[in-house]
Amino acid sequence: MQSKTRNHFTPRSYQQYAIDYMQENPEVALMLDMGLGKTVITLTALKNQMFNTFTVVRPLIVAPLKVARDTWPEELDKWEHLEGLRMAVMVGTPKQRMKALHSDADIWVINVQNLHWLVELIGAEKWPFDTLILDELSGYKNHQSQRFKDVQRVRSKITRIAGLTGTPTSNGLMDLWAQYKLIDRGKRLGQRIGQFRERYFTPGKRNGHIVYEWKIKNWAEDAIHRQIADITISMEAKDHLDMPPLTVVDRKVKLSTRALATYKDLKKDMVAELEDDLVVADSAAVLSGKLQQLASGAIYVDEEHNWMHVHDAKLEALDDVIEEANGHTVLVAFWFKHELERLQARYPSGRLLDTSDDMADWKAGKIQLGFIHPASAGHGLNLQSGGHIMVWLTTPWSLELVQQTNGRLYRQGQDQPVTIVRILAEDTIDSKVVDALENKNTTQSALIDAVKAELEGLKKDD
């Protein structure tokens, strides 16, 4: 059987700089924009550290599931200079993970969901991995999360660590503390989150002693950047790559009179009657989700996620986009499960991109219409070879997920102009969401403020 032809890797100047930086510094935050090659940079540095400088013995890479399962092995097989490196991927059943853990490999990869399993299995005292690569570092921004605690538990056994991300502060600079706590063990931004808040932020909105919003002090942004500069590389694709044009198009649709009346009832009273079902939103955050669902065309009516159809305005707009694509592939990002069910019913030939085979077929141009969820596509997947048109049925509040999902198509290797189509229902919360994204204001408080503004606007109209 003929072996697969590998590509020759000639690092660009910025890539060589990043490779050298990782080799020279035991603690690194590699903040490279999507498409700049974080994966090949990391593998190249690891190989040199293992076999030339002998500063790495047993590296572990922790990544989102699809990235761990697909992207890292694909990159290893892609490049000529990485031939001979052995990678063990610890995903799947416990038996499959155990087999990979005990295999004769050079590099081990595990999905973040199974990191806790690995830490519990081995324990901190016997932890064998001296080098840790956290891909995606921004996934550790919550210091109360299990993944953060798991890394903290074994951090003393790790002599080299690198965090990879393209979106470190999608929700503000408060996100940085936990990420850098794992990188440098609190040397630069403080040992405790309270210290970080008190030094660089002032309390904003609060309820008694509970602070819901922290506002950064006027001088603090530059000060934070200076504190972390010596272990951080930050690069944007526009400064280093000749990328094709990117166009974002808002396709606005009008809801039917009945659908808009239902939307307004829910917004005004936080209650809406749909045939025999009553939909109730008991908080501003819940109301935001319900309003987005209604704008999308259906709404969940109970805790079991049974849903009721309201309208097809967005799917009809998608019909037009697909027709205008004139044979080009289209990737549709959905947010709600009922959107996927409605997509699959309307377009039986469409395909959910979920498995390795799905991803491979998309990249090979075998899928005309693909469906993808931002939470499973947000990091590390290289889908640019399969198409250049993406449609958002519902745009979520998460700036990080939106940027990362768009980056699946708009990244290095894309040779076609990329078009991102956002389908927005007029006179709904959709416009508040895209305004917040464009202003990079996607915190929970922004979400609640937007809903309150909607409610105030309605009262004035009435």
C-alpha positions, -999 to 999 in steps of 0.1 A, spaced: 0 0 0 14 34 -10 21 57 19 4 91 20 24 120 6 33 145 32 37 183 28 70 201 32 69 226 60 87 258 55 78 280 84 69 316 78 89 341 98 61 345 124 58 308 127 96 303 133 95 331 159 67 313 177 85 279 175 117 294 189 97 312 216 80 280 228 114 262 229 131 290 249 103 296 274 88 270 297 56 290 303 39 304 272 6 318 262 4 315 224 -24 338 213 -25 334 175 -54 343 154 -73 316 136 -54 301 107 -19 311 117 -9 275 124 -9 270 162 -10 232 158 20 228 134 40 254 154 34 234 186 42 200 171 74 214 155 85 228 188 77 196 207 96 175 183 127 196 187 124 197 224 120 159 227 148 149 203 172 178 200 173 198 232 158 170 254 138 195 274 105 176 270 100 140 279 63 132 279 39 158 265 1 158 269 -22 179 247 -57 187 260 -82 199 234 -119 200 226 -132 165 215 -132 170 177 -99 188 177 -83 161 199 -98 133 178 -93 148 143 -72 180 140 -41 170 160 -37 136 143 -44 151 109 -17 178 114 8 151 125 1 131 93 2 162 71 38 174 75 69 157 62 92 169 91 68 153 116 71 118 101 80 93 127 64 110 156 39 87 173 7 101 188 -18 84 211 -53 98 212 -72 91 244 -108 95 233 -137 71 232 -145 44 257 -125 38 289 -110 7 273 -99 27 243 -85 55 264 -66 31 286 -51 14 255 -39 48 242 -26 59 276 -3 28 278 7 28 241 43 34 230 39 70 219 58 103 218 28 126 223 -5 119 241 -37 138 233 -69 138 253 -102 156 250 -110 181 278 -141 162 288 -119 132 298 -92 152 316 -108 147 349 -109 109 342 -71 110 336 -63 131 366 -84 108 389 -69 77 373 -33 86 378 -34 111 406 -12 141 412 17 122 429 22 98 400 15 123 372 38 113 343 34 142 319 61 169 323 47 191 295 11 203 290 -4 219 260 -38 235 266 -57 239 234 -80 259 238 -67 280 267 -98 303 268 -118 272 279 -101 276 313 -112 311 320 -135 300 348 -115 293 379 -144 274 394 -146 249 365 -136 213 369 -110 215 341 -93 244 358 -92 225 391 -79 194 374 -49 213 358 -43 230 392 -41 196 409 -12 184 387 4 218 379 33 213 403 44 182 383 45 201 350 78 218 340 67 232 306 32 245 297 18 263 267 -17 277 263 -30 281 228 -59 304 219 -72 328 193 -98 345 216 -84 349 251 -106 378 263 -139 374 244 -158 385 274 -133 410 288 -100 411 306 -114 394 337 -111 362 317 -73 364 318 -68 357 355 -76 320 355 -58 313 322 -26 329 334 -29 313 369 -25 280 351 4 292 329 26 310 355 9 298 388 -1 333 397 32 352 394 19 379 371 -18 385 378 -19 374 414 -25 342 434 -62 349 439 -90 362 417 -99 386 445 -65 403 443 -68 406 405 -103 422 408 -93 446 435 -62 458 417 -75 463 382 -113 466 384 -140 485 403 -174 471 412 -202 479 389 -238 465 392 -244 447 424 -272 433 446 -262 438 482 -227 422 486 -230 403 453 -212 421 424 -225 412 390 -203 435 369 -166 446 372 -154 477 353 -118 479 344 -99 509 358 -87 535 332 -51 526 335 -55 488 340 -56 474 305 -21 486 296 -9 474 330 -23 439 325 -7 437 291 26 447 304 24 421 332 19 392 308 40 405 279 71 385 287 54 351 283 28 360 256 28 360 219 -1 377 202 -6 378 165 -35 386 141 -40 369 108 -45 402 89 -9 411 98 7 379 85 -15 364 59 -28 374 25 -64 364 32 -93 366 7 -121 391 13 -145 384 41 -181 398 38 -207 397 65 -242 401 52 -273 406 73 -304 390 57 -334 404 74 -368 387 74 -402 398 86 -422 377 109 -459 370 101 -484 391 120 -493 362 142 -457 353 150 -448 389 158 -479 392 180 -468 361 199 -433 375 202 -446 408 216 -468 390 241 -439 370 254 -417 401 256 -443 422 273 -458 397 298 -431 371 299 -459 347 290 -472 336 257 -500 312 248 -493 288 219 -524 266 211 -527 244 242 -493 253 256 -483 282 278 -447 295 276 -434 312 307 -401 331 311 -393 337 348 -361 358 344 -345 382 319 -319 355 309 -346 329 303 -367 355 284 -337 363 261 -334 326 251 -372 323 246 -372 354 224 -343 340 203 -362 308 199 -393 325 187 -373 346 163 -358 314 150 -392 298 142 -399 275 171 -400 275 209 -395 249 236 -427 245 256 -414 223 285 -383 211 303 -381 180 281 -374 203 251 -405 195 233 -410 224 209 -438 240 190 -435 254 154 -442 291 150 -429 302 116 -405 294 88 -393 329 79 -356 321 85 -358 287 67 -374 305 37 -345 330 37 -321 300 38 -338 286 7 -329 318 -11 -293 317 1 -289 281 -10 -303 290 -44 -281 321 -47 -251 299 -39 -256 284 -73 -241 250 -66 -215 261 -40 -215 243 -7 -232 260 22 -224 255 59 -253 264 83 -246 272 119 -276 264 142 -280 272 179 -311 254 191 -317 216 188 -351 223 172 -334 243 145 -314 211 136 -346 190 135 -363 215 113 -333 218 90 -331 180 86 -368 178 79 -366 205 53 -333 195 37 -331 157 39 -299 156 19 -282 180 44 -257 165 68 -247 172 104 -209 176 107 -202 155 138 -179 126 131 -145 123 116 -160 110 84 -184 139 83 -155 164 85 -135 145 59 -164 144 35 -171 182 39 -134 190 33 -135 168 2 -165 187 -12 -188 157 -9 -214 175 13 -235 202 -5 -253 214 27 -237 210 61 -251 217 95 -228 226 124 -233 237 160 -209 264 173 -202 246 205 -188 216 187 -171 236 159 -158 265 178 -121 255 181 -95 241 158 -114 225 130 -101 231 95 -131 232 72 -119 259 47 -113 235 19 -150 224 18 -166 258 11 -167 295 16 -203 303 25 -216 302 61 -252 310 73 -261 317 109 -298 308 116 -295 321 152 -265 342 162 -256 334 198 -244 359 224 -209 343 226 -184 364 207 -159 337 211 -181 310 196 -191 332 167 -155 342 159 -142 307 162 -170 292 141 -165 318 113 -128 309 115 -135 273 104 -140 287 69 -121 320 70 -85 308 78 -52 301 62 -57 279 31 -90 295 21 -86 306 -15 -122 319 -21 -138 351 -8 -158 341 23 -194 352 29 -210 350 63 -248 354 62 -266 363 94 -304 357 91 -321 382 114 -358 385 123 -368 422 122 -382 438 153 -367 410 175 -338 405 199 -317 394 169 -306 430 163 -296 434 200 -274 403 198 -254 414 167 -250 449 182 -236 434 213 -212 412 193 -200 441 172 -194 461 204 -177 431 219 -201 433 249 -213 398 254 -213 394 292 -244 382 311 -251 417 322 -251 429 286 -276 401 278 -299 412 306 -296 448 298 -306 441 262 -337 423 273 -346 451 297 -341 476 269 -365 455 247 -391 456 275 -387 493 280 -390 499 243 -422 479 242 -437 499 271 -430 531 253 -446 518 221 -477 508 240 
